[in-house]
Amino acid sequence: MTADVQPEATKAPGHFGRLYQGLTTIDFVGRKRTWFTISIIVIVIGLGSLAIRGFNLGIDFKGGSSWEVLAPHTSVSAVTSAVAKAGLTNPIVEKLGSKTYQVSADLNALSSSQQLNVTNNVVNALATVAKVGPNQVSTSSVGPTWGGQITNRALEALIVFFIAVVAYISIRFEPKMALAAFIAMVHDLLITVGVYSLMGFQITPDTVIAILTILGYSLYDTVVVFDRVRDNTGSVLKSGDMSYGEMVNLSMNQTLARSINTSLVAILPVFSVLAVGAYLLGATTLQNYGLALFVGLMSGAYSSIFIASPLLAWMKEREPRFRELAIRSAQRNERRVLSPAAAAQLSGAGVQRKMRSSTTGNGTAPSSSNAIQARARKQKRR
């Protein structure tokens, strides 16, 4: 006698399993007003601070003087106190590495003779606190004209970057995807500069380099989602069972695990460098670059998921063909109760597995539309 072997019940995947199998059911597009409202509030607060407080520009942008000295047996507070007594107003003291200190200040409001007098006093004060000779204190200055040129070059680099990005995505994908990606990058830029203005962080050339870096990262993460949207447009959307917004939901849930992994891989090392290097070891030069990277990467991770794709869905569903598709999809609700969250769970592999498990006696599989309707009736009975 042979005993019937009962197949083992397939264990339903947990939350992480669903995430990494692309089976999550987050309604990104349906909650777009929530995501947009959060971003608008943060941006308005940052712009308000920018209008009231402005930027804390480094001497490379506004001009000024800087001094460096090797002082292994002192501290930032001691150096700050010494140069303040020497006549510097609002000096910025940074620790370069473990032994070198850099002092910078804006002396452009002083006359030439006053600048020379203050410079000599600061050199003597640094030499005293570092216990070295005055000739071991290096001095450099940047005029306001040179600072203005640096600012213009930074703005030119940013504009060229935006133009190149919009042109690439327009050719590689389509103009509306380029517009959504551009708005997401502007979103990241505004949040980053808003945080810098609110917190009073100094903006240096390192900050500009960091901002260009985070914009590139944000673009990469957005393009990953858009690539899946394009693939699904040519496959899932042709069946007519989903609106464009539901298809974008599906694409975003399919790539959500990759977006999270990419964000963590980028953010955690930057946070470690910022926390350990800048705050524990005192290498304050890492602060300017690390802060911009950290804030921008966080904003970029948010915008690629919650801004770019929902915005794309909103723009595309204004097109006549996709508006008609959304109307037809809504008219099927009596026969197919399919929410955007449920649509996000219907990956191509999942539909194929359901079709294989629902084969008829002659070995043929029902259509994808019938499979979706069967799933909807099952959900309705629950």
GUFI-54188 format. One record per residue (C-alpha): residue number from 0; chain; x, y, z. Coordinates in steps of 0.1 Angstrom, whole numbers, plus 5000, padded with zeros to 4 digits. Last residue first. Layout:
N
- NUM_A_X_Y_Z
...
***
This chain:
382
- 381_A_4870_5376_5027
- 380_A_4845_5370_4999
- 379_A_4856_5402_4982
- 378_A_4893_5391_4983
- 377_A_4884_5359_4965
- 376_A_4863_5377_4940
- 375_A_4893_5400_4933
- 374_A_4917_5371_4928
- 373_A_4893_5355_4904
- 372_A_4891_5388_4885
- 371_A_4929_5390_4883
- 370_A_4932_5355_4870
- 369_A_4904_5361_4844
- 368_A_4923_5392_4831
- 367_A_4956_5372_4830
- 366_A_4939_5347_4807
- 365_A_4931_5312_4819
- 364_A_4957_5285_4815
- 363_A_4954_5255_4792
- 362_A_4961_5220_4804
- 361_A_4929_5203_4792
- 360_A_4917_5201_4828
- 359_A_4921_5238_4834
- 358_A_4952_5256_4848
- 357_A_4948_5276_4880
- 356_A_4982_5269_4896
- 355_A_5000_5279_4864
- 354_A_4980_5312_4861
- 353_A_4986_5320_4897
- 352_A_5024_5315_4892
- 351_A_5023_5336_4861
- 350_A_5005_5364_4879
- 349_A_5031_5364_4907
- 348_A_5060_5364_4882
- 347_A_5045_5395_4865
- 346_A_5041_5413_4898
- 345_A_5006_5418_4912
- 344_A_5013_5432_4946
- 343_A_5012_5468_4935
- 342_A_4977_5462_4921
- 341_A_4965_5452_4955
- 340_A_4977_5486_4969
- 339_A_4961_5504_4940
- 338_A_4929_5487_4949
- 337_A_4914_5459_4928
- 336_A_4877_5450_4931
- 335_A_4873_5436_4897
- 334_A_4838_5430_4884
- 333_A_4821_5461_4899
- 332_A_4855_5478_4897
- 331_A_4856_5474_4859
- 330_A_4844_5510_4853
- 329_A_4874_5523_4872
- 328_A_4898_5505_4847
- 327_A_4879_5520_4818
- 326_A_4882_5555_4833
- 325_A_4919_5550_4841
- 324_A_4925_5538_4805
- 323_A_4907_5569_4792
- 322_A_4929_5591_4813
- 321_A_4959_5571_4800
- 320_A_4950_5578_4764
- 319_A_4940_5614_4770
- 318_A_4973_5624_4789
- 317_A_4966_5638_4824
- 316_A_4974_5603_4838
- 315_A_5010_5608_4827
- 314_A_5015_5639_4849
- 313_A_5001_5623_4881
- 312_A_5020_5591_4874
- 311_A_5053_5610_4869
- 310_A_5047_5629_4901
- 309_A_5041_5596_4920
- 308_A_5074_5583_4905
- 307_A_5096_5614_4913
- 306_A_5083_5623_4948
- 305_A_5079_5594_4972
- 304_A_5105_5569_4961
- 303_A_5132_5589_4943
- 302_A_5125_5619_4966
- 301_A_5130_5600_4999
- 300_A_5163_5584_4990
- 299_A_5175_5617_4976
- 298_A_5166_5636_5008
- 297_A_5185_5611_5029
- 296_A_5214_5613_5004
- 295_A_5213_5651_5005
- 294_A_5214_5653_5043
- 293_A_5243_5628_5046
- 292_A_5263_5641_5016
- 291_A_5260_5678_5027
- 290_A_5270_5669_5062
- 289_A_5299_5648_5051
- 288_A_5315_5674_5029
- 287_A_5314_5703_5054
- 286_A_5320_5680_5084
- 285_A_5350_5662_5070
- 284_A_5371_5693_5074
- 283_A_5362_5691_5111
- 282_A_5386_5662_5118
- 281_A_5378_5661_5155
- 280_A_5384_5623_5160
- 279_A_5350_5617_5176
- 278_A_5329_5644_5159
- 277_A_5343_5648_5123
- 276_A_5358_5614_5117
- 275_A_5337_5591_5138
- 274_A_5302_5606_5133
- 273_A_5307_5620_5097
- 272_A_5327_5590_5085
- 271_A_5301_5566_5100
- 270_A_5272_5586_5086
- 269_A_5288_5586_5051
- 268_A_5293_5548_5054
- 267_A_5257_5543_5064
- 266_A_5241_5565_5038
- 265_A_5253_5549_5005
- 264_A_5248_5513_5013
- 263_A_5216_5521_5031
- 262_A_5202_5540_5001
- 261_A_5211_5513_4976
- 260_A_5195_5487_4998
- 259_A_5163_5507_5002
- 258_A_5161_5513_4965
- 257_A_5167_5477_4956
- 256_A_5140_5465_4981
- 255_A_5115_5490_4966
- 254_A_5121_5479_4930
- 253_A_5090_5457_4926
- 252_A_5070_5480_4949
- 251_A_5078_5509_4927
- 250_A_5069_5491_4895
- 249_A_5035_5479_4908
- 248_A_5027_5514_4921
- 247_A_5036_5528_4886
- 246_A_5012_5502_4871
- 245_A_4985_5513_4894
- 244_A_4990_5549_4884
- 243_A_4990_5541_4847
- 242_A_4956_5523_4851
- 241_A_4956_5485_4853
- 240_A_4937_5457_4836
- 239_A_4943_5471_4801
- 238_A_4965_5442_4791
- 237_A_4990_5466_4775
- 236_A_4999_5481_4809
- 235_A_5016_5449_4821
- 234_A_5039_5445_4792
- 233_A_5053_5477_4774
- 232_A_5044_5500_4803
- 231_A_5059_5475_4827
- 230_A_5093_5478_4811
- 229_A_5091_5516_4811
- 228_A_5081_5517_4848
- 227_A_5110_5493_4855
- 226_A_5134_5517_4839
- 225_A_5118_5546_4857
- 224_A_5125_5530_4891
- 223_A_5162_5525_4883
- 222_A_5163_5560_4868
- 221_A_5151_5575_4901
- 220_A_5179_5558_4921
- 219_A_5205_5570_4897
- 218_A_5192_5606_4897
- 217_A_5193_5607_4935
- 216_A_5229_5596_4934
- 215_A_5239_5622_4908
- 214_A_5222_5649_4928
- 213_A_5241_5636_4959
- 212_A_5274_5640_4942
- 211_A_5266_5675_4928
- 210_A_5257_5685_4964
- 209_A_5289_5670_4978
- 208_A_5311_5690_4953
- 207_A_5293_5722_4963
- 206_A_5298_5714_4999
- 205_A_5335_5708_4994
- 204_A_5337_5743_4977
- 203_A_5326_5756_5011
- 202_A_5292_5764_5027
- 201_A_5294_5768_5064
- 200_A_5266_5752_5085
- 199_A_5242_5777_5100
- 198_A_5217_5750_5111
- 197_A_5187_5765_5093
- 196_A_5207_5777_5063
- 195_A_5224_5743_5058
- 194_A_5191_5725_5062
- 193_A_5175_5748_5036
- 192_A_5204_5742_5012
- 191_A_5199_5705_5015
- 190_A_5161_5706_5012
- 189_A_5163_5729_4982
- 188_A_5188_5707_4964
- 187_A_5168_5675_4971
- 186_A_5136_5690_4957
- 185_A_5155_5704_4927
- 184_A_5166_5668_4921
- 183_A_5131_5655_4923
- 182_A_5118_5682_4900
- 181_A_5145_5672_4874
- 180_A_5135_5635_4877
- 179_A_5099_5644_4871
- 178_A_5107_5666_4842
- 177_A_5130_5639_4826
- 176_A_5102_5613_4831
- 175_A_5079_5637_4813
- 174_A_5104_5642_4785
- 173_A_5107_5604_4777
- 172_A_5132_5576_4784
- 171_A_5167_5576_4771
- 170_A_5164_5608_4750
- 169_A_5145_5628_4776
- 168_A_5165_5612_4804
- 167_A_5198_5623_4788
- 166_A_5187_5659_4779
- 165_A_5172_5665_4814
- 164_A_5204_5652_4831
- 163_A_5228_5672_4808
- 162_A_5207_5704_4814
- 161_A_5207_5699_4852
- 160_A_5245_5693_4853
- 159_A_5252_5724_4832
- 158_A_5231_5745_4856
- 157_A_5249_5731_4887
- 156_A_5284_5737_4871
- 155_A_5274_5772_4861
- 154_A_5262_5779_4897
- 153_A_5295_5767_4911
- 152_A_5315_5788_4886
- 151_A_5295_5819_4895
- 150_A_5303_5814_4932
- 149_A_5340_5808_4925
- 148_A_5341_5841_4905
- 147_A_5324_5860_4934
- 146_A_5350_5847_4958
- 145_A_5378_5859_4934
- 144_A_5362_5893_4934
- 143_A_5358_5893_4972
- 142_A_5395_5888_4977
- 141_A_5409_5855_4991
- 140_A_5437_5856_5017
- 139_A_5465_5832_5028
- 138_A_5486_5830_5060
- 137_A_5509_5802_5072
- 136_A_5521_5802_5108
- 135_A_5555_5787_5111
- 134_A_5572_5821_5106
- 133_A_5556_5833_5138
- 132_A_5577_5807_5158
- 131_A_5561_5778_5177
- 130_A_5543_5773_5210
- 129_A_5510_5766_5194
- 128_A_5492_5792_5216
- 127_A_5520_5817_5211
- 126_A_5524_5812_5173
- 125_A_5486_5815_5169
- 124_A_5485_5848_5188
- 123_A_5515_5862_5169
- 122_A_5499_5853_5135
- 121_A_5466_5867_5147
- 120_A_5482_5900_5157
- 119_A_5501_5902_5123
- 118_A_5468_5897_5104
- 117_A_5450_5922_5125
- 116_A_5476_5949_5117
- 115_A_5477_5941_5080
- 114_A_5439_5941_5078
- 113_A_5438_5975_5096
- 112_A_5464_5990_5072
- 111_A_5444_5977_5041
- 110_A_5411_5990_5055
- 109_A_5387_5967_5071
- 108_A_5353_5955_5057
- 107_A_5371_5928_5037
- 106_A_5385_5911_5069
- 105_A_5363_5880_5068
- 104_A_5377_5853_5091
- 103_A_5394_5819_5088
- 102_A_5414_5799_5113
- 101_A_5429_5765_5104
- 100_A_5443_5741_5130
- 99_A_5467_5713_5124
- 98_A_5474_5684_5148
- 97_A_5448_5656_5144
- 96_A_5435_5661_5109
- 95_A_5426_5697_5100
- 94_A_5408_5712_5131
- 93_A_5387_5741_5121
- 92_A_5383_5775_5137
- 91_A_5359_5801_5122
- 90_A_5364_5836_5136
- 89_A_5334_5857_5144
- 88_A_5353_5890_5148
- 87_A_5391_5887_5148
- 86_A_5410_5912_5170
- 85_A_5439_5893_5186
- 84_A_5416_5885_5216
- 83_A_5394_5865_5192
- 82_A_5425_5848_5178
- 81_A_5435_5834_5213
- 80_A_5400_5824_5224
- 79_A_5394_5805_5192
- 78_A_5427_5787_5195
- 77_A_5420_5777_5230
- 76_A_5385_5765_5222
- 75_A_5398_5744_5192
- 74_A_5424_5727_5214
- 73_A_5461_5728_5221
- 72_A_5491_5704_5223
- 71_A_5495_5693_5186
- 70_A_5496_5728_5172
- 69_A_5506_5730_5135
- 68_A_5494_5763_5123
- 67_A_5471_5775_5095
- 66_A_5457_5810_5089
- 65_A_5429_5822_5067
- 64_A_5418_5855_5052
- 63_A_5385_5867_5036
- 62_A_5365_5864_5004
- 61_A_5328_5857_5000
- 60_A_5329_5824_4982
- 59_A_5362_5809_4991
- 58_A_5359_5826_5025
- 57_A_5331_5803_5035
- 56_A_5295_5813_5031
- 55_A_5271_5810_5061
- 54_A_5239_5813_5040
- 53_A_5209_5835_5044
- 52_A_5193_5842_5078
- 51_A_5159_5856_5069
- 50_A_5153_5846_5033
- 49_A_5173_5813_5037
- 48_A_5154_5805_5069
- 47_A_5121_5810_5051
- 46_A_5134_5789_5022
- 45_A_5142_5761_5046
- 44_A_5108_5762_5063
- 43_A_5091_5763_5028
- 42_A_5111_5733_5017
- 41_A_5102_5712_5048
- 40_A_5065_5720_5044
- 39_A_5065_5714_5007
- 38_A_5082_5680_5012
- 37_A_5056_5668_5037
- 36_A_5027_5680_5016
- 35_A_5041_5662_4985
- 34_A_5043_5629_5004
- 33_A_5008_5632_5018
- 32_A_4993_5643_4985
- 31_A_5010_5613_4968
- 30_A_4991_5589_4989
- 29_A_4974_5570_4960
- 28_A_5007_5570_4941
- 27_A_5027_5553_4968
- 26_A_5001_5527_4977
- 25_A_5024_5501_4995
- 24_A_5014_5465_4987
- 23_A_5047_5447_4990
- 22_A_5053_5416_4969
- 21_A_5086_5426_4953
- 20_A_5103_5394_4965
- 19_A_5127_5414_4988
- 18_A_5098_5432_5005
- 17_A_5076_5402_5008
- 16_A_5104_5383_5025
- 15_A_5111_5412_5048
- 14_A_5074_5414_5058
- 13_A_5071_5376_5062
- 12_A_5066_5351_5034
- 11_A_5036_5328_5035
- 10_A_5046_5292_5042
- 9_A_5036_5269_5014
- 8_A_5017_5240_5029
- 7_A_5035_5207_5025
- 6_A_5021_5185_4998
- 5_A_5002_5154_5011
- 4_A_5018_5121_5002
- 3_A_4992_5095_4997
- 2_A_5003_5063_5013
- 1_A_5012_5034_4992
- 0_A_5000_5000_5000
***
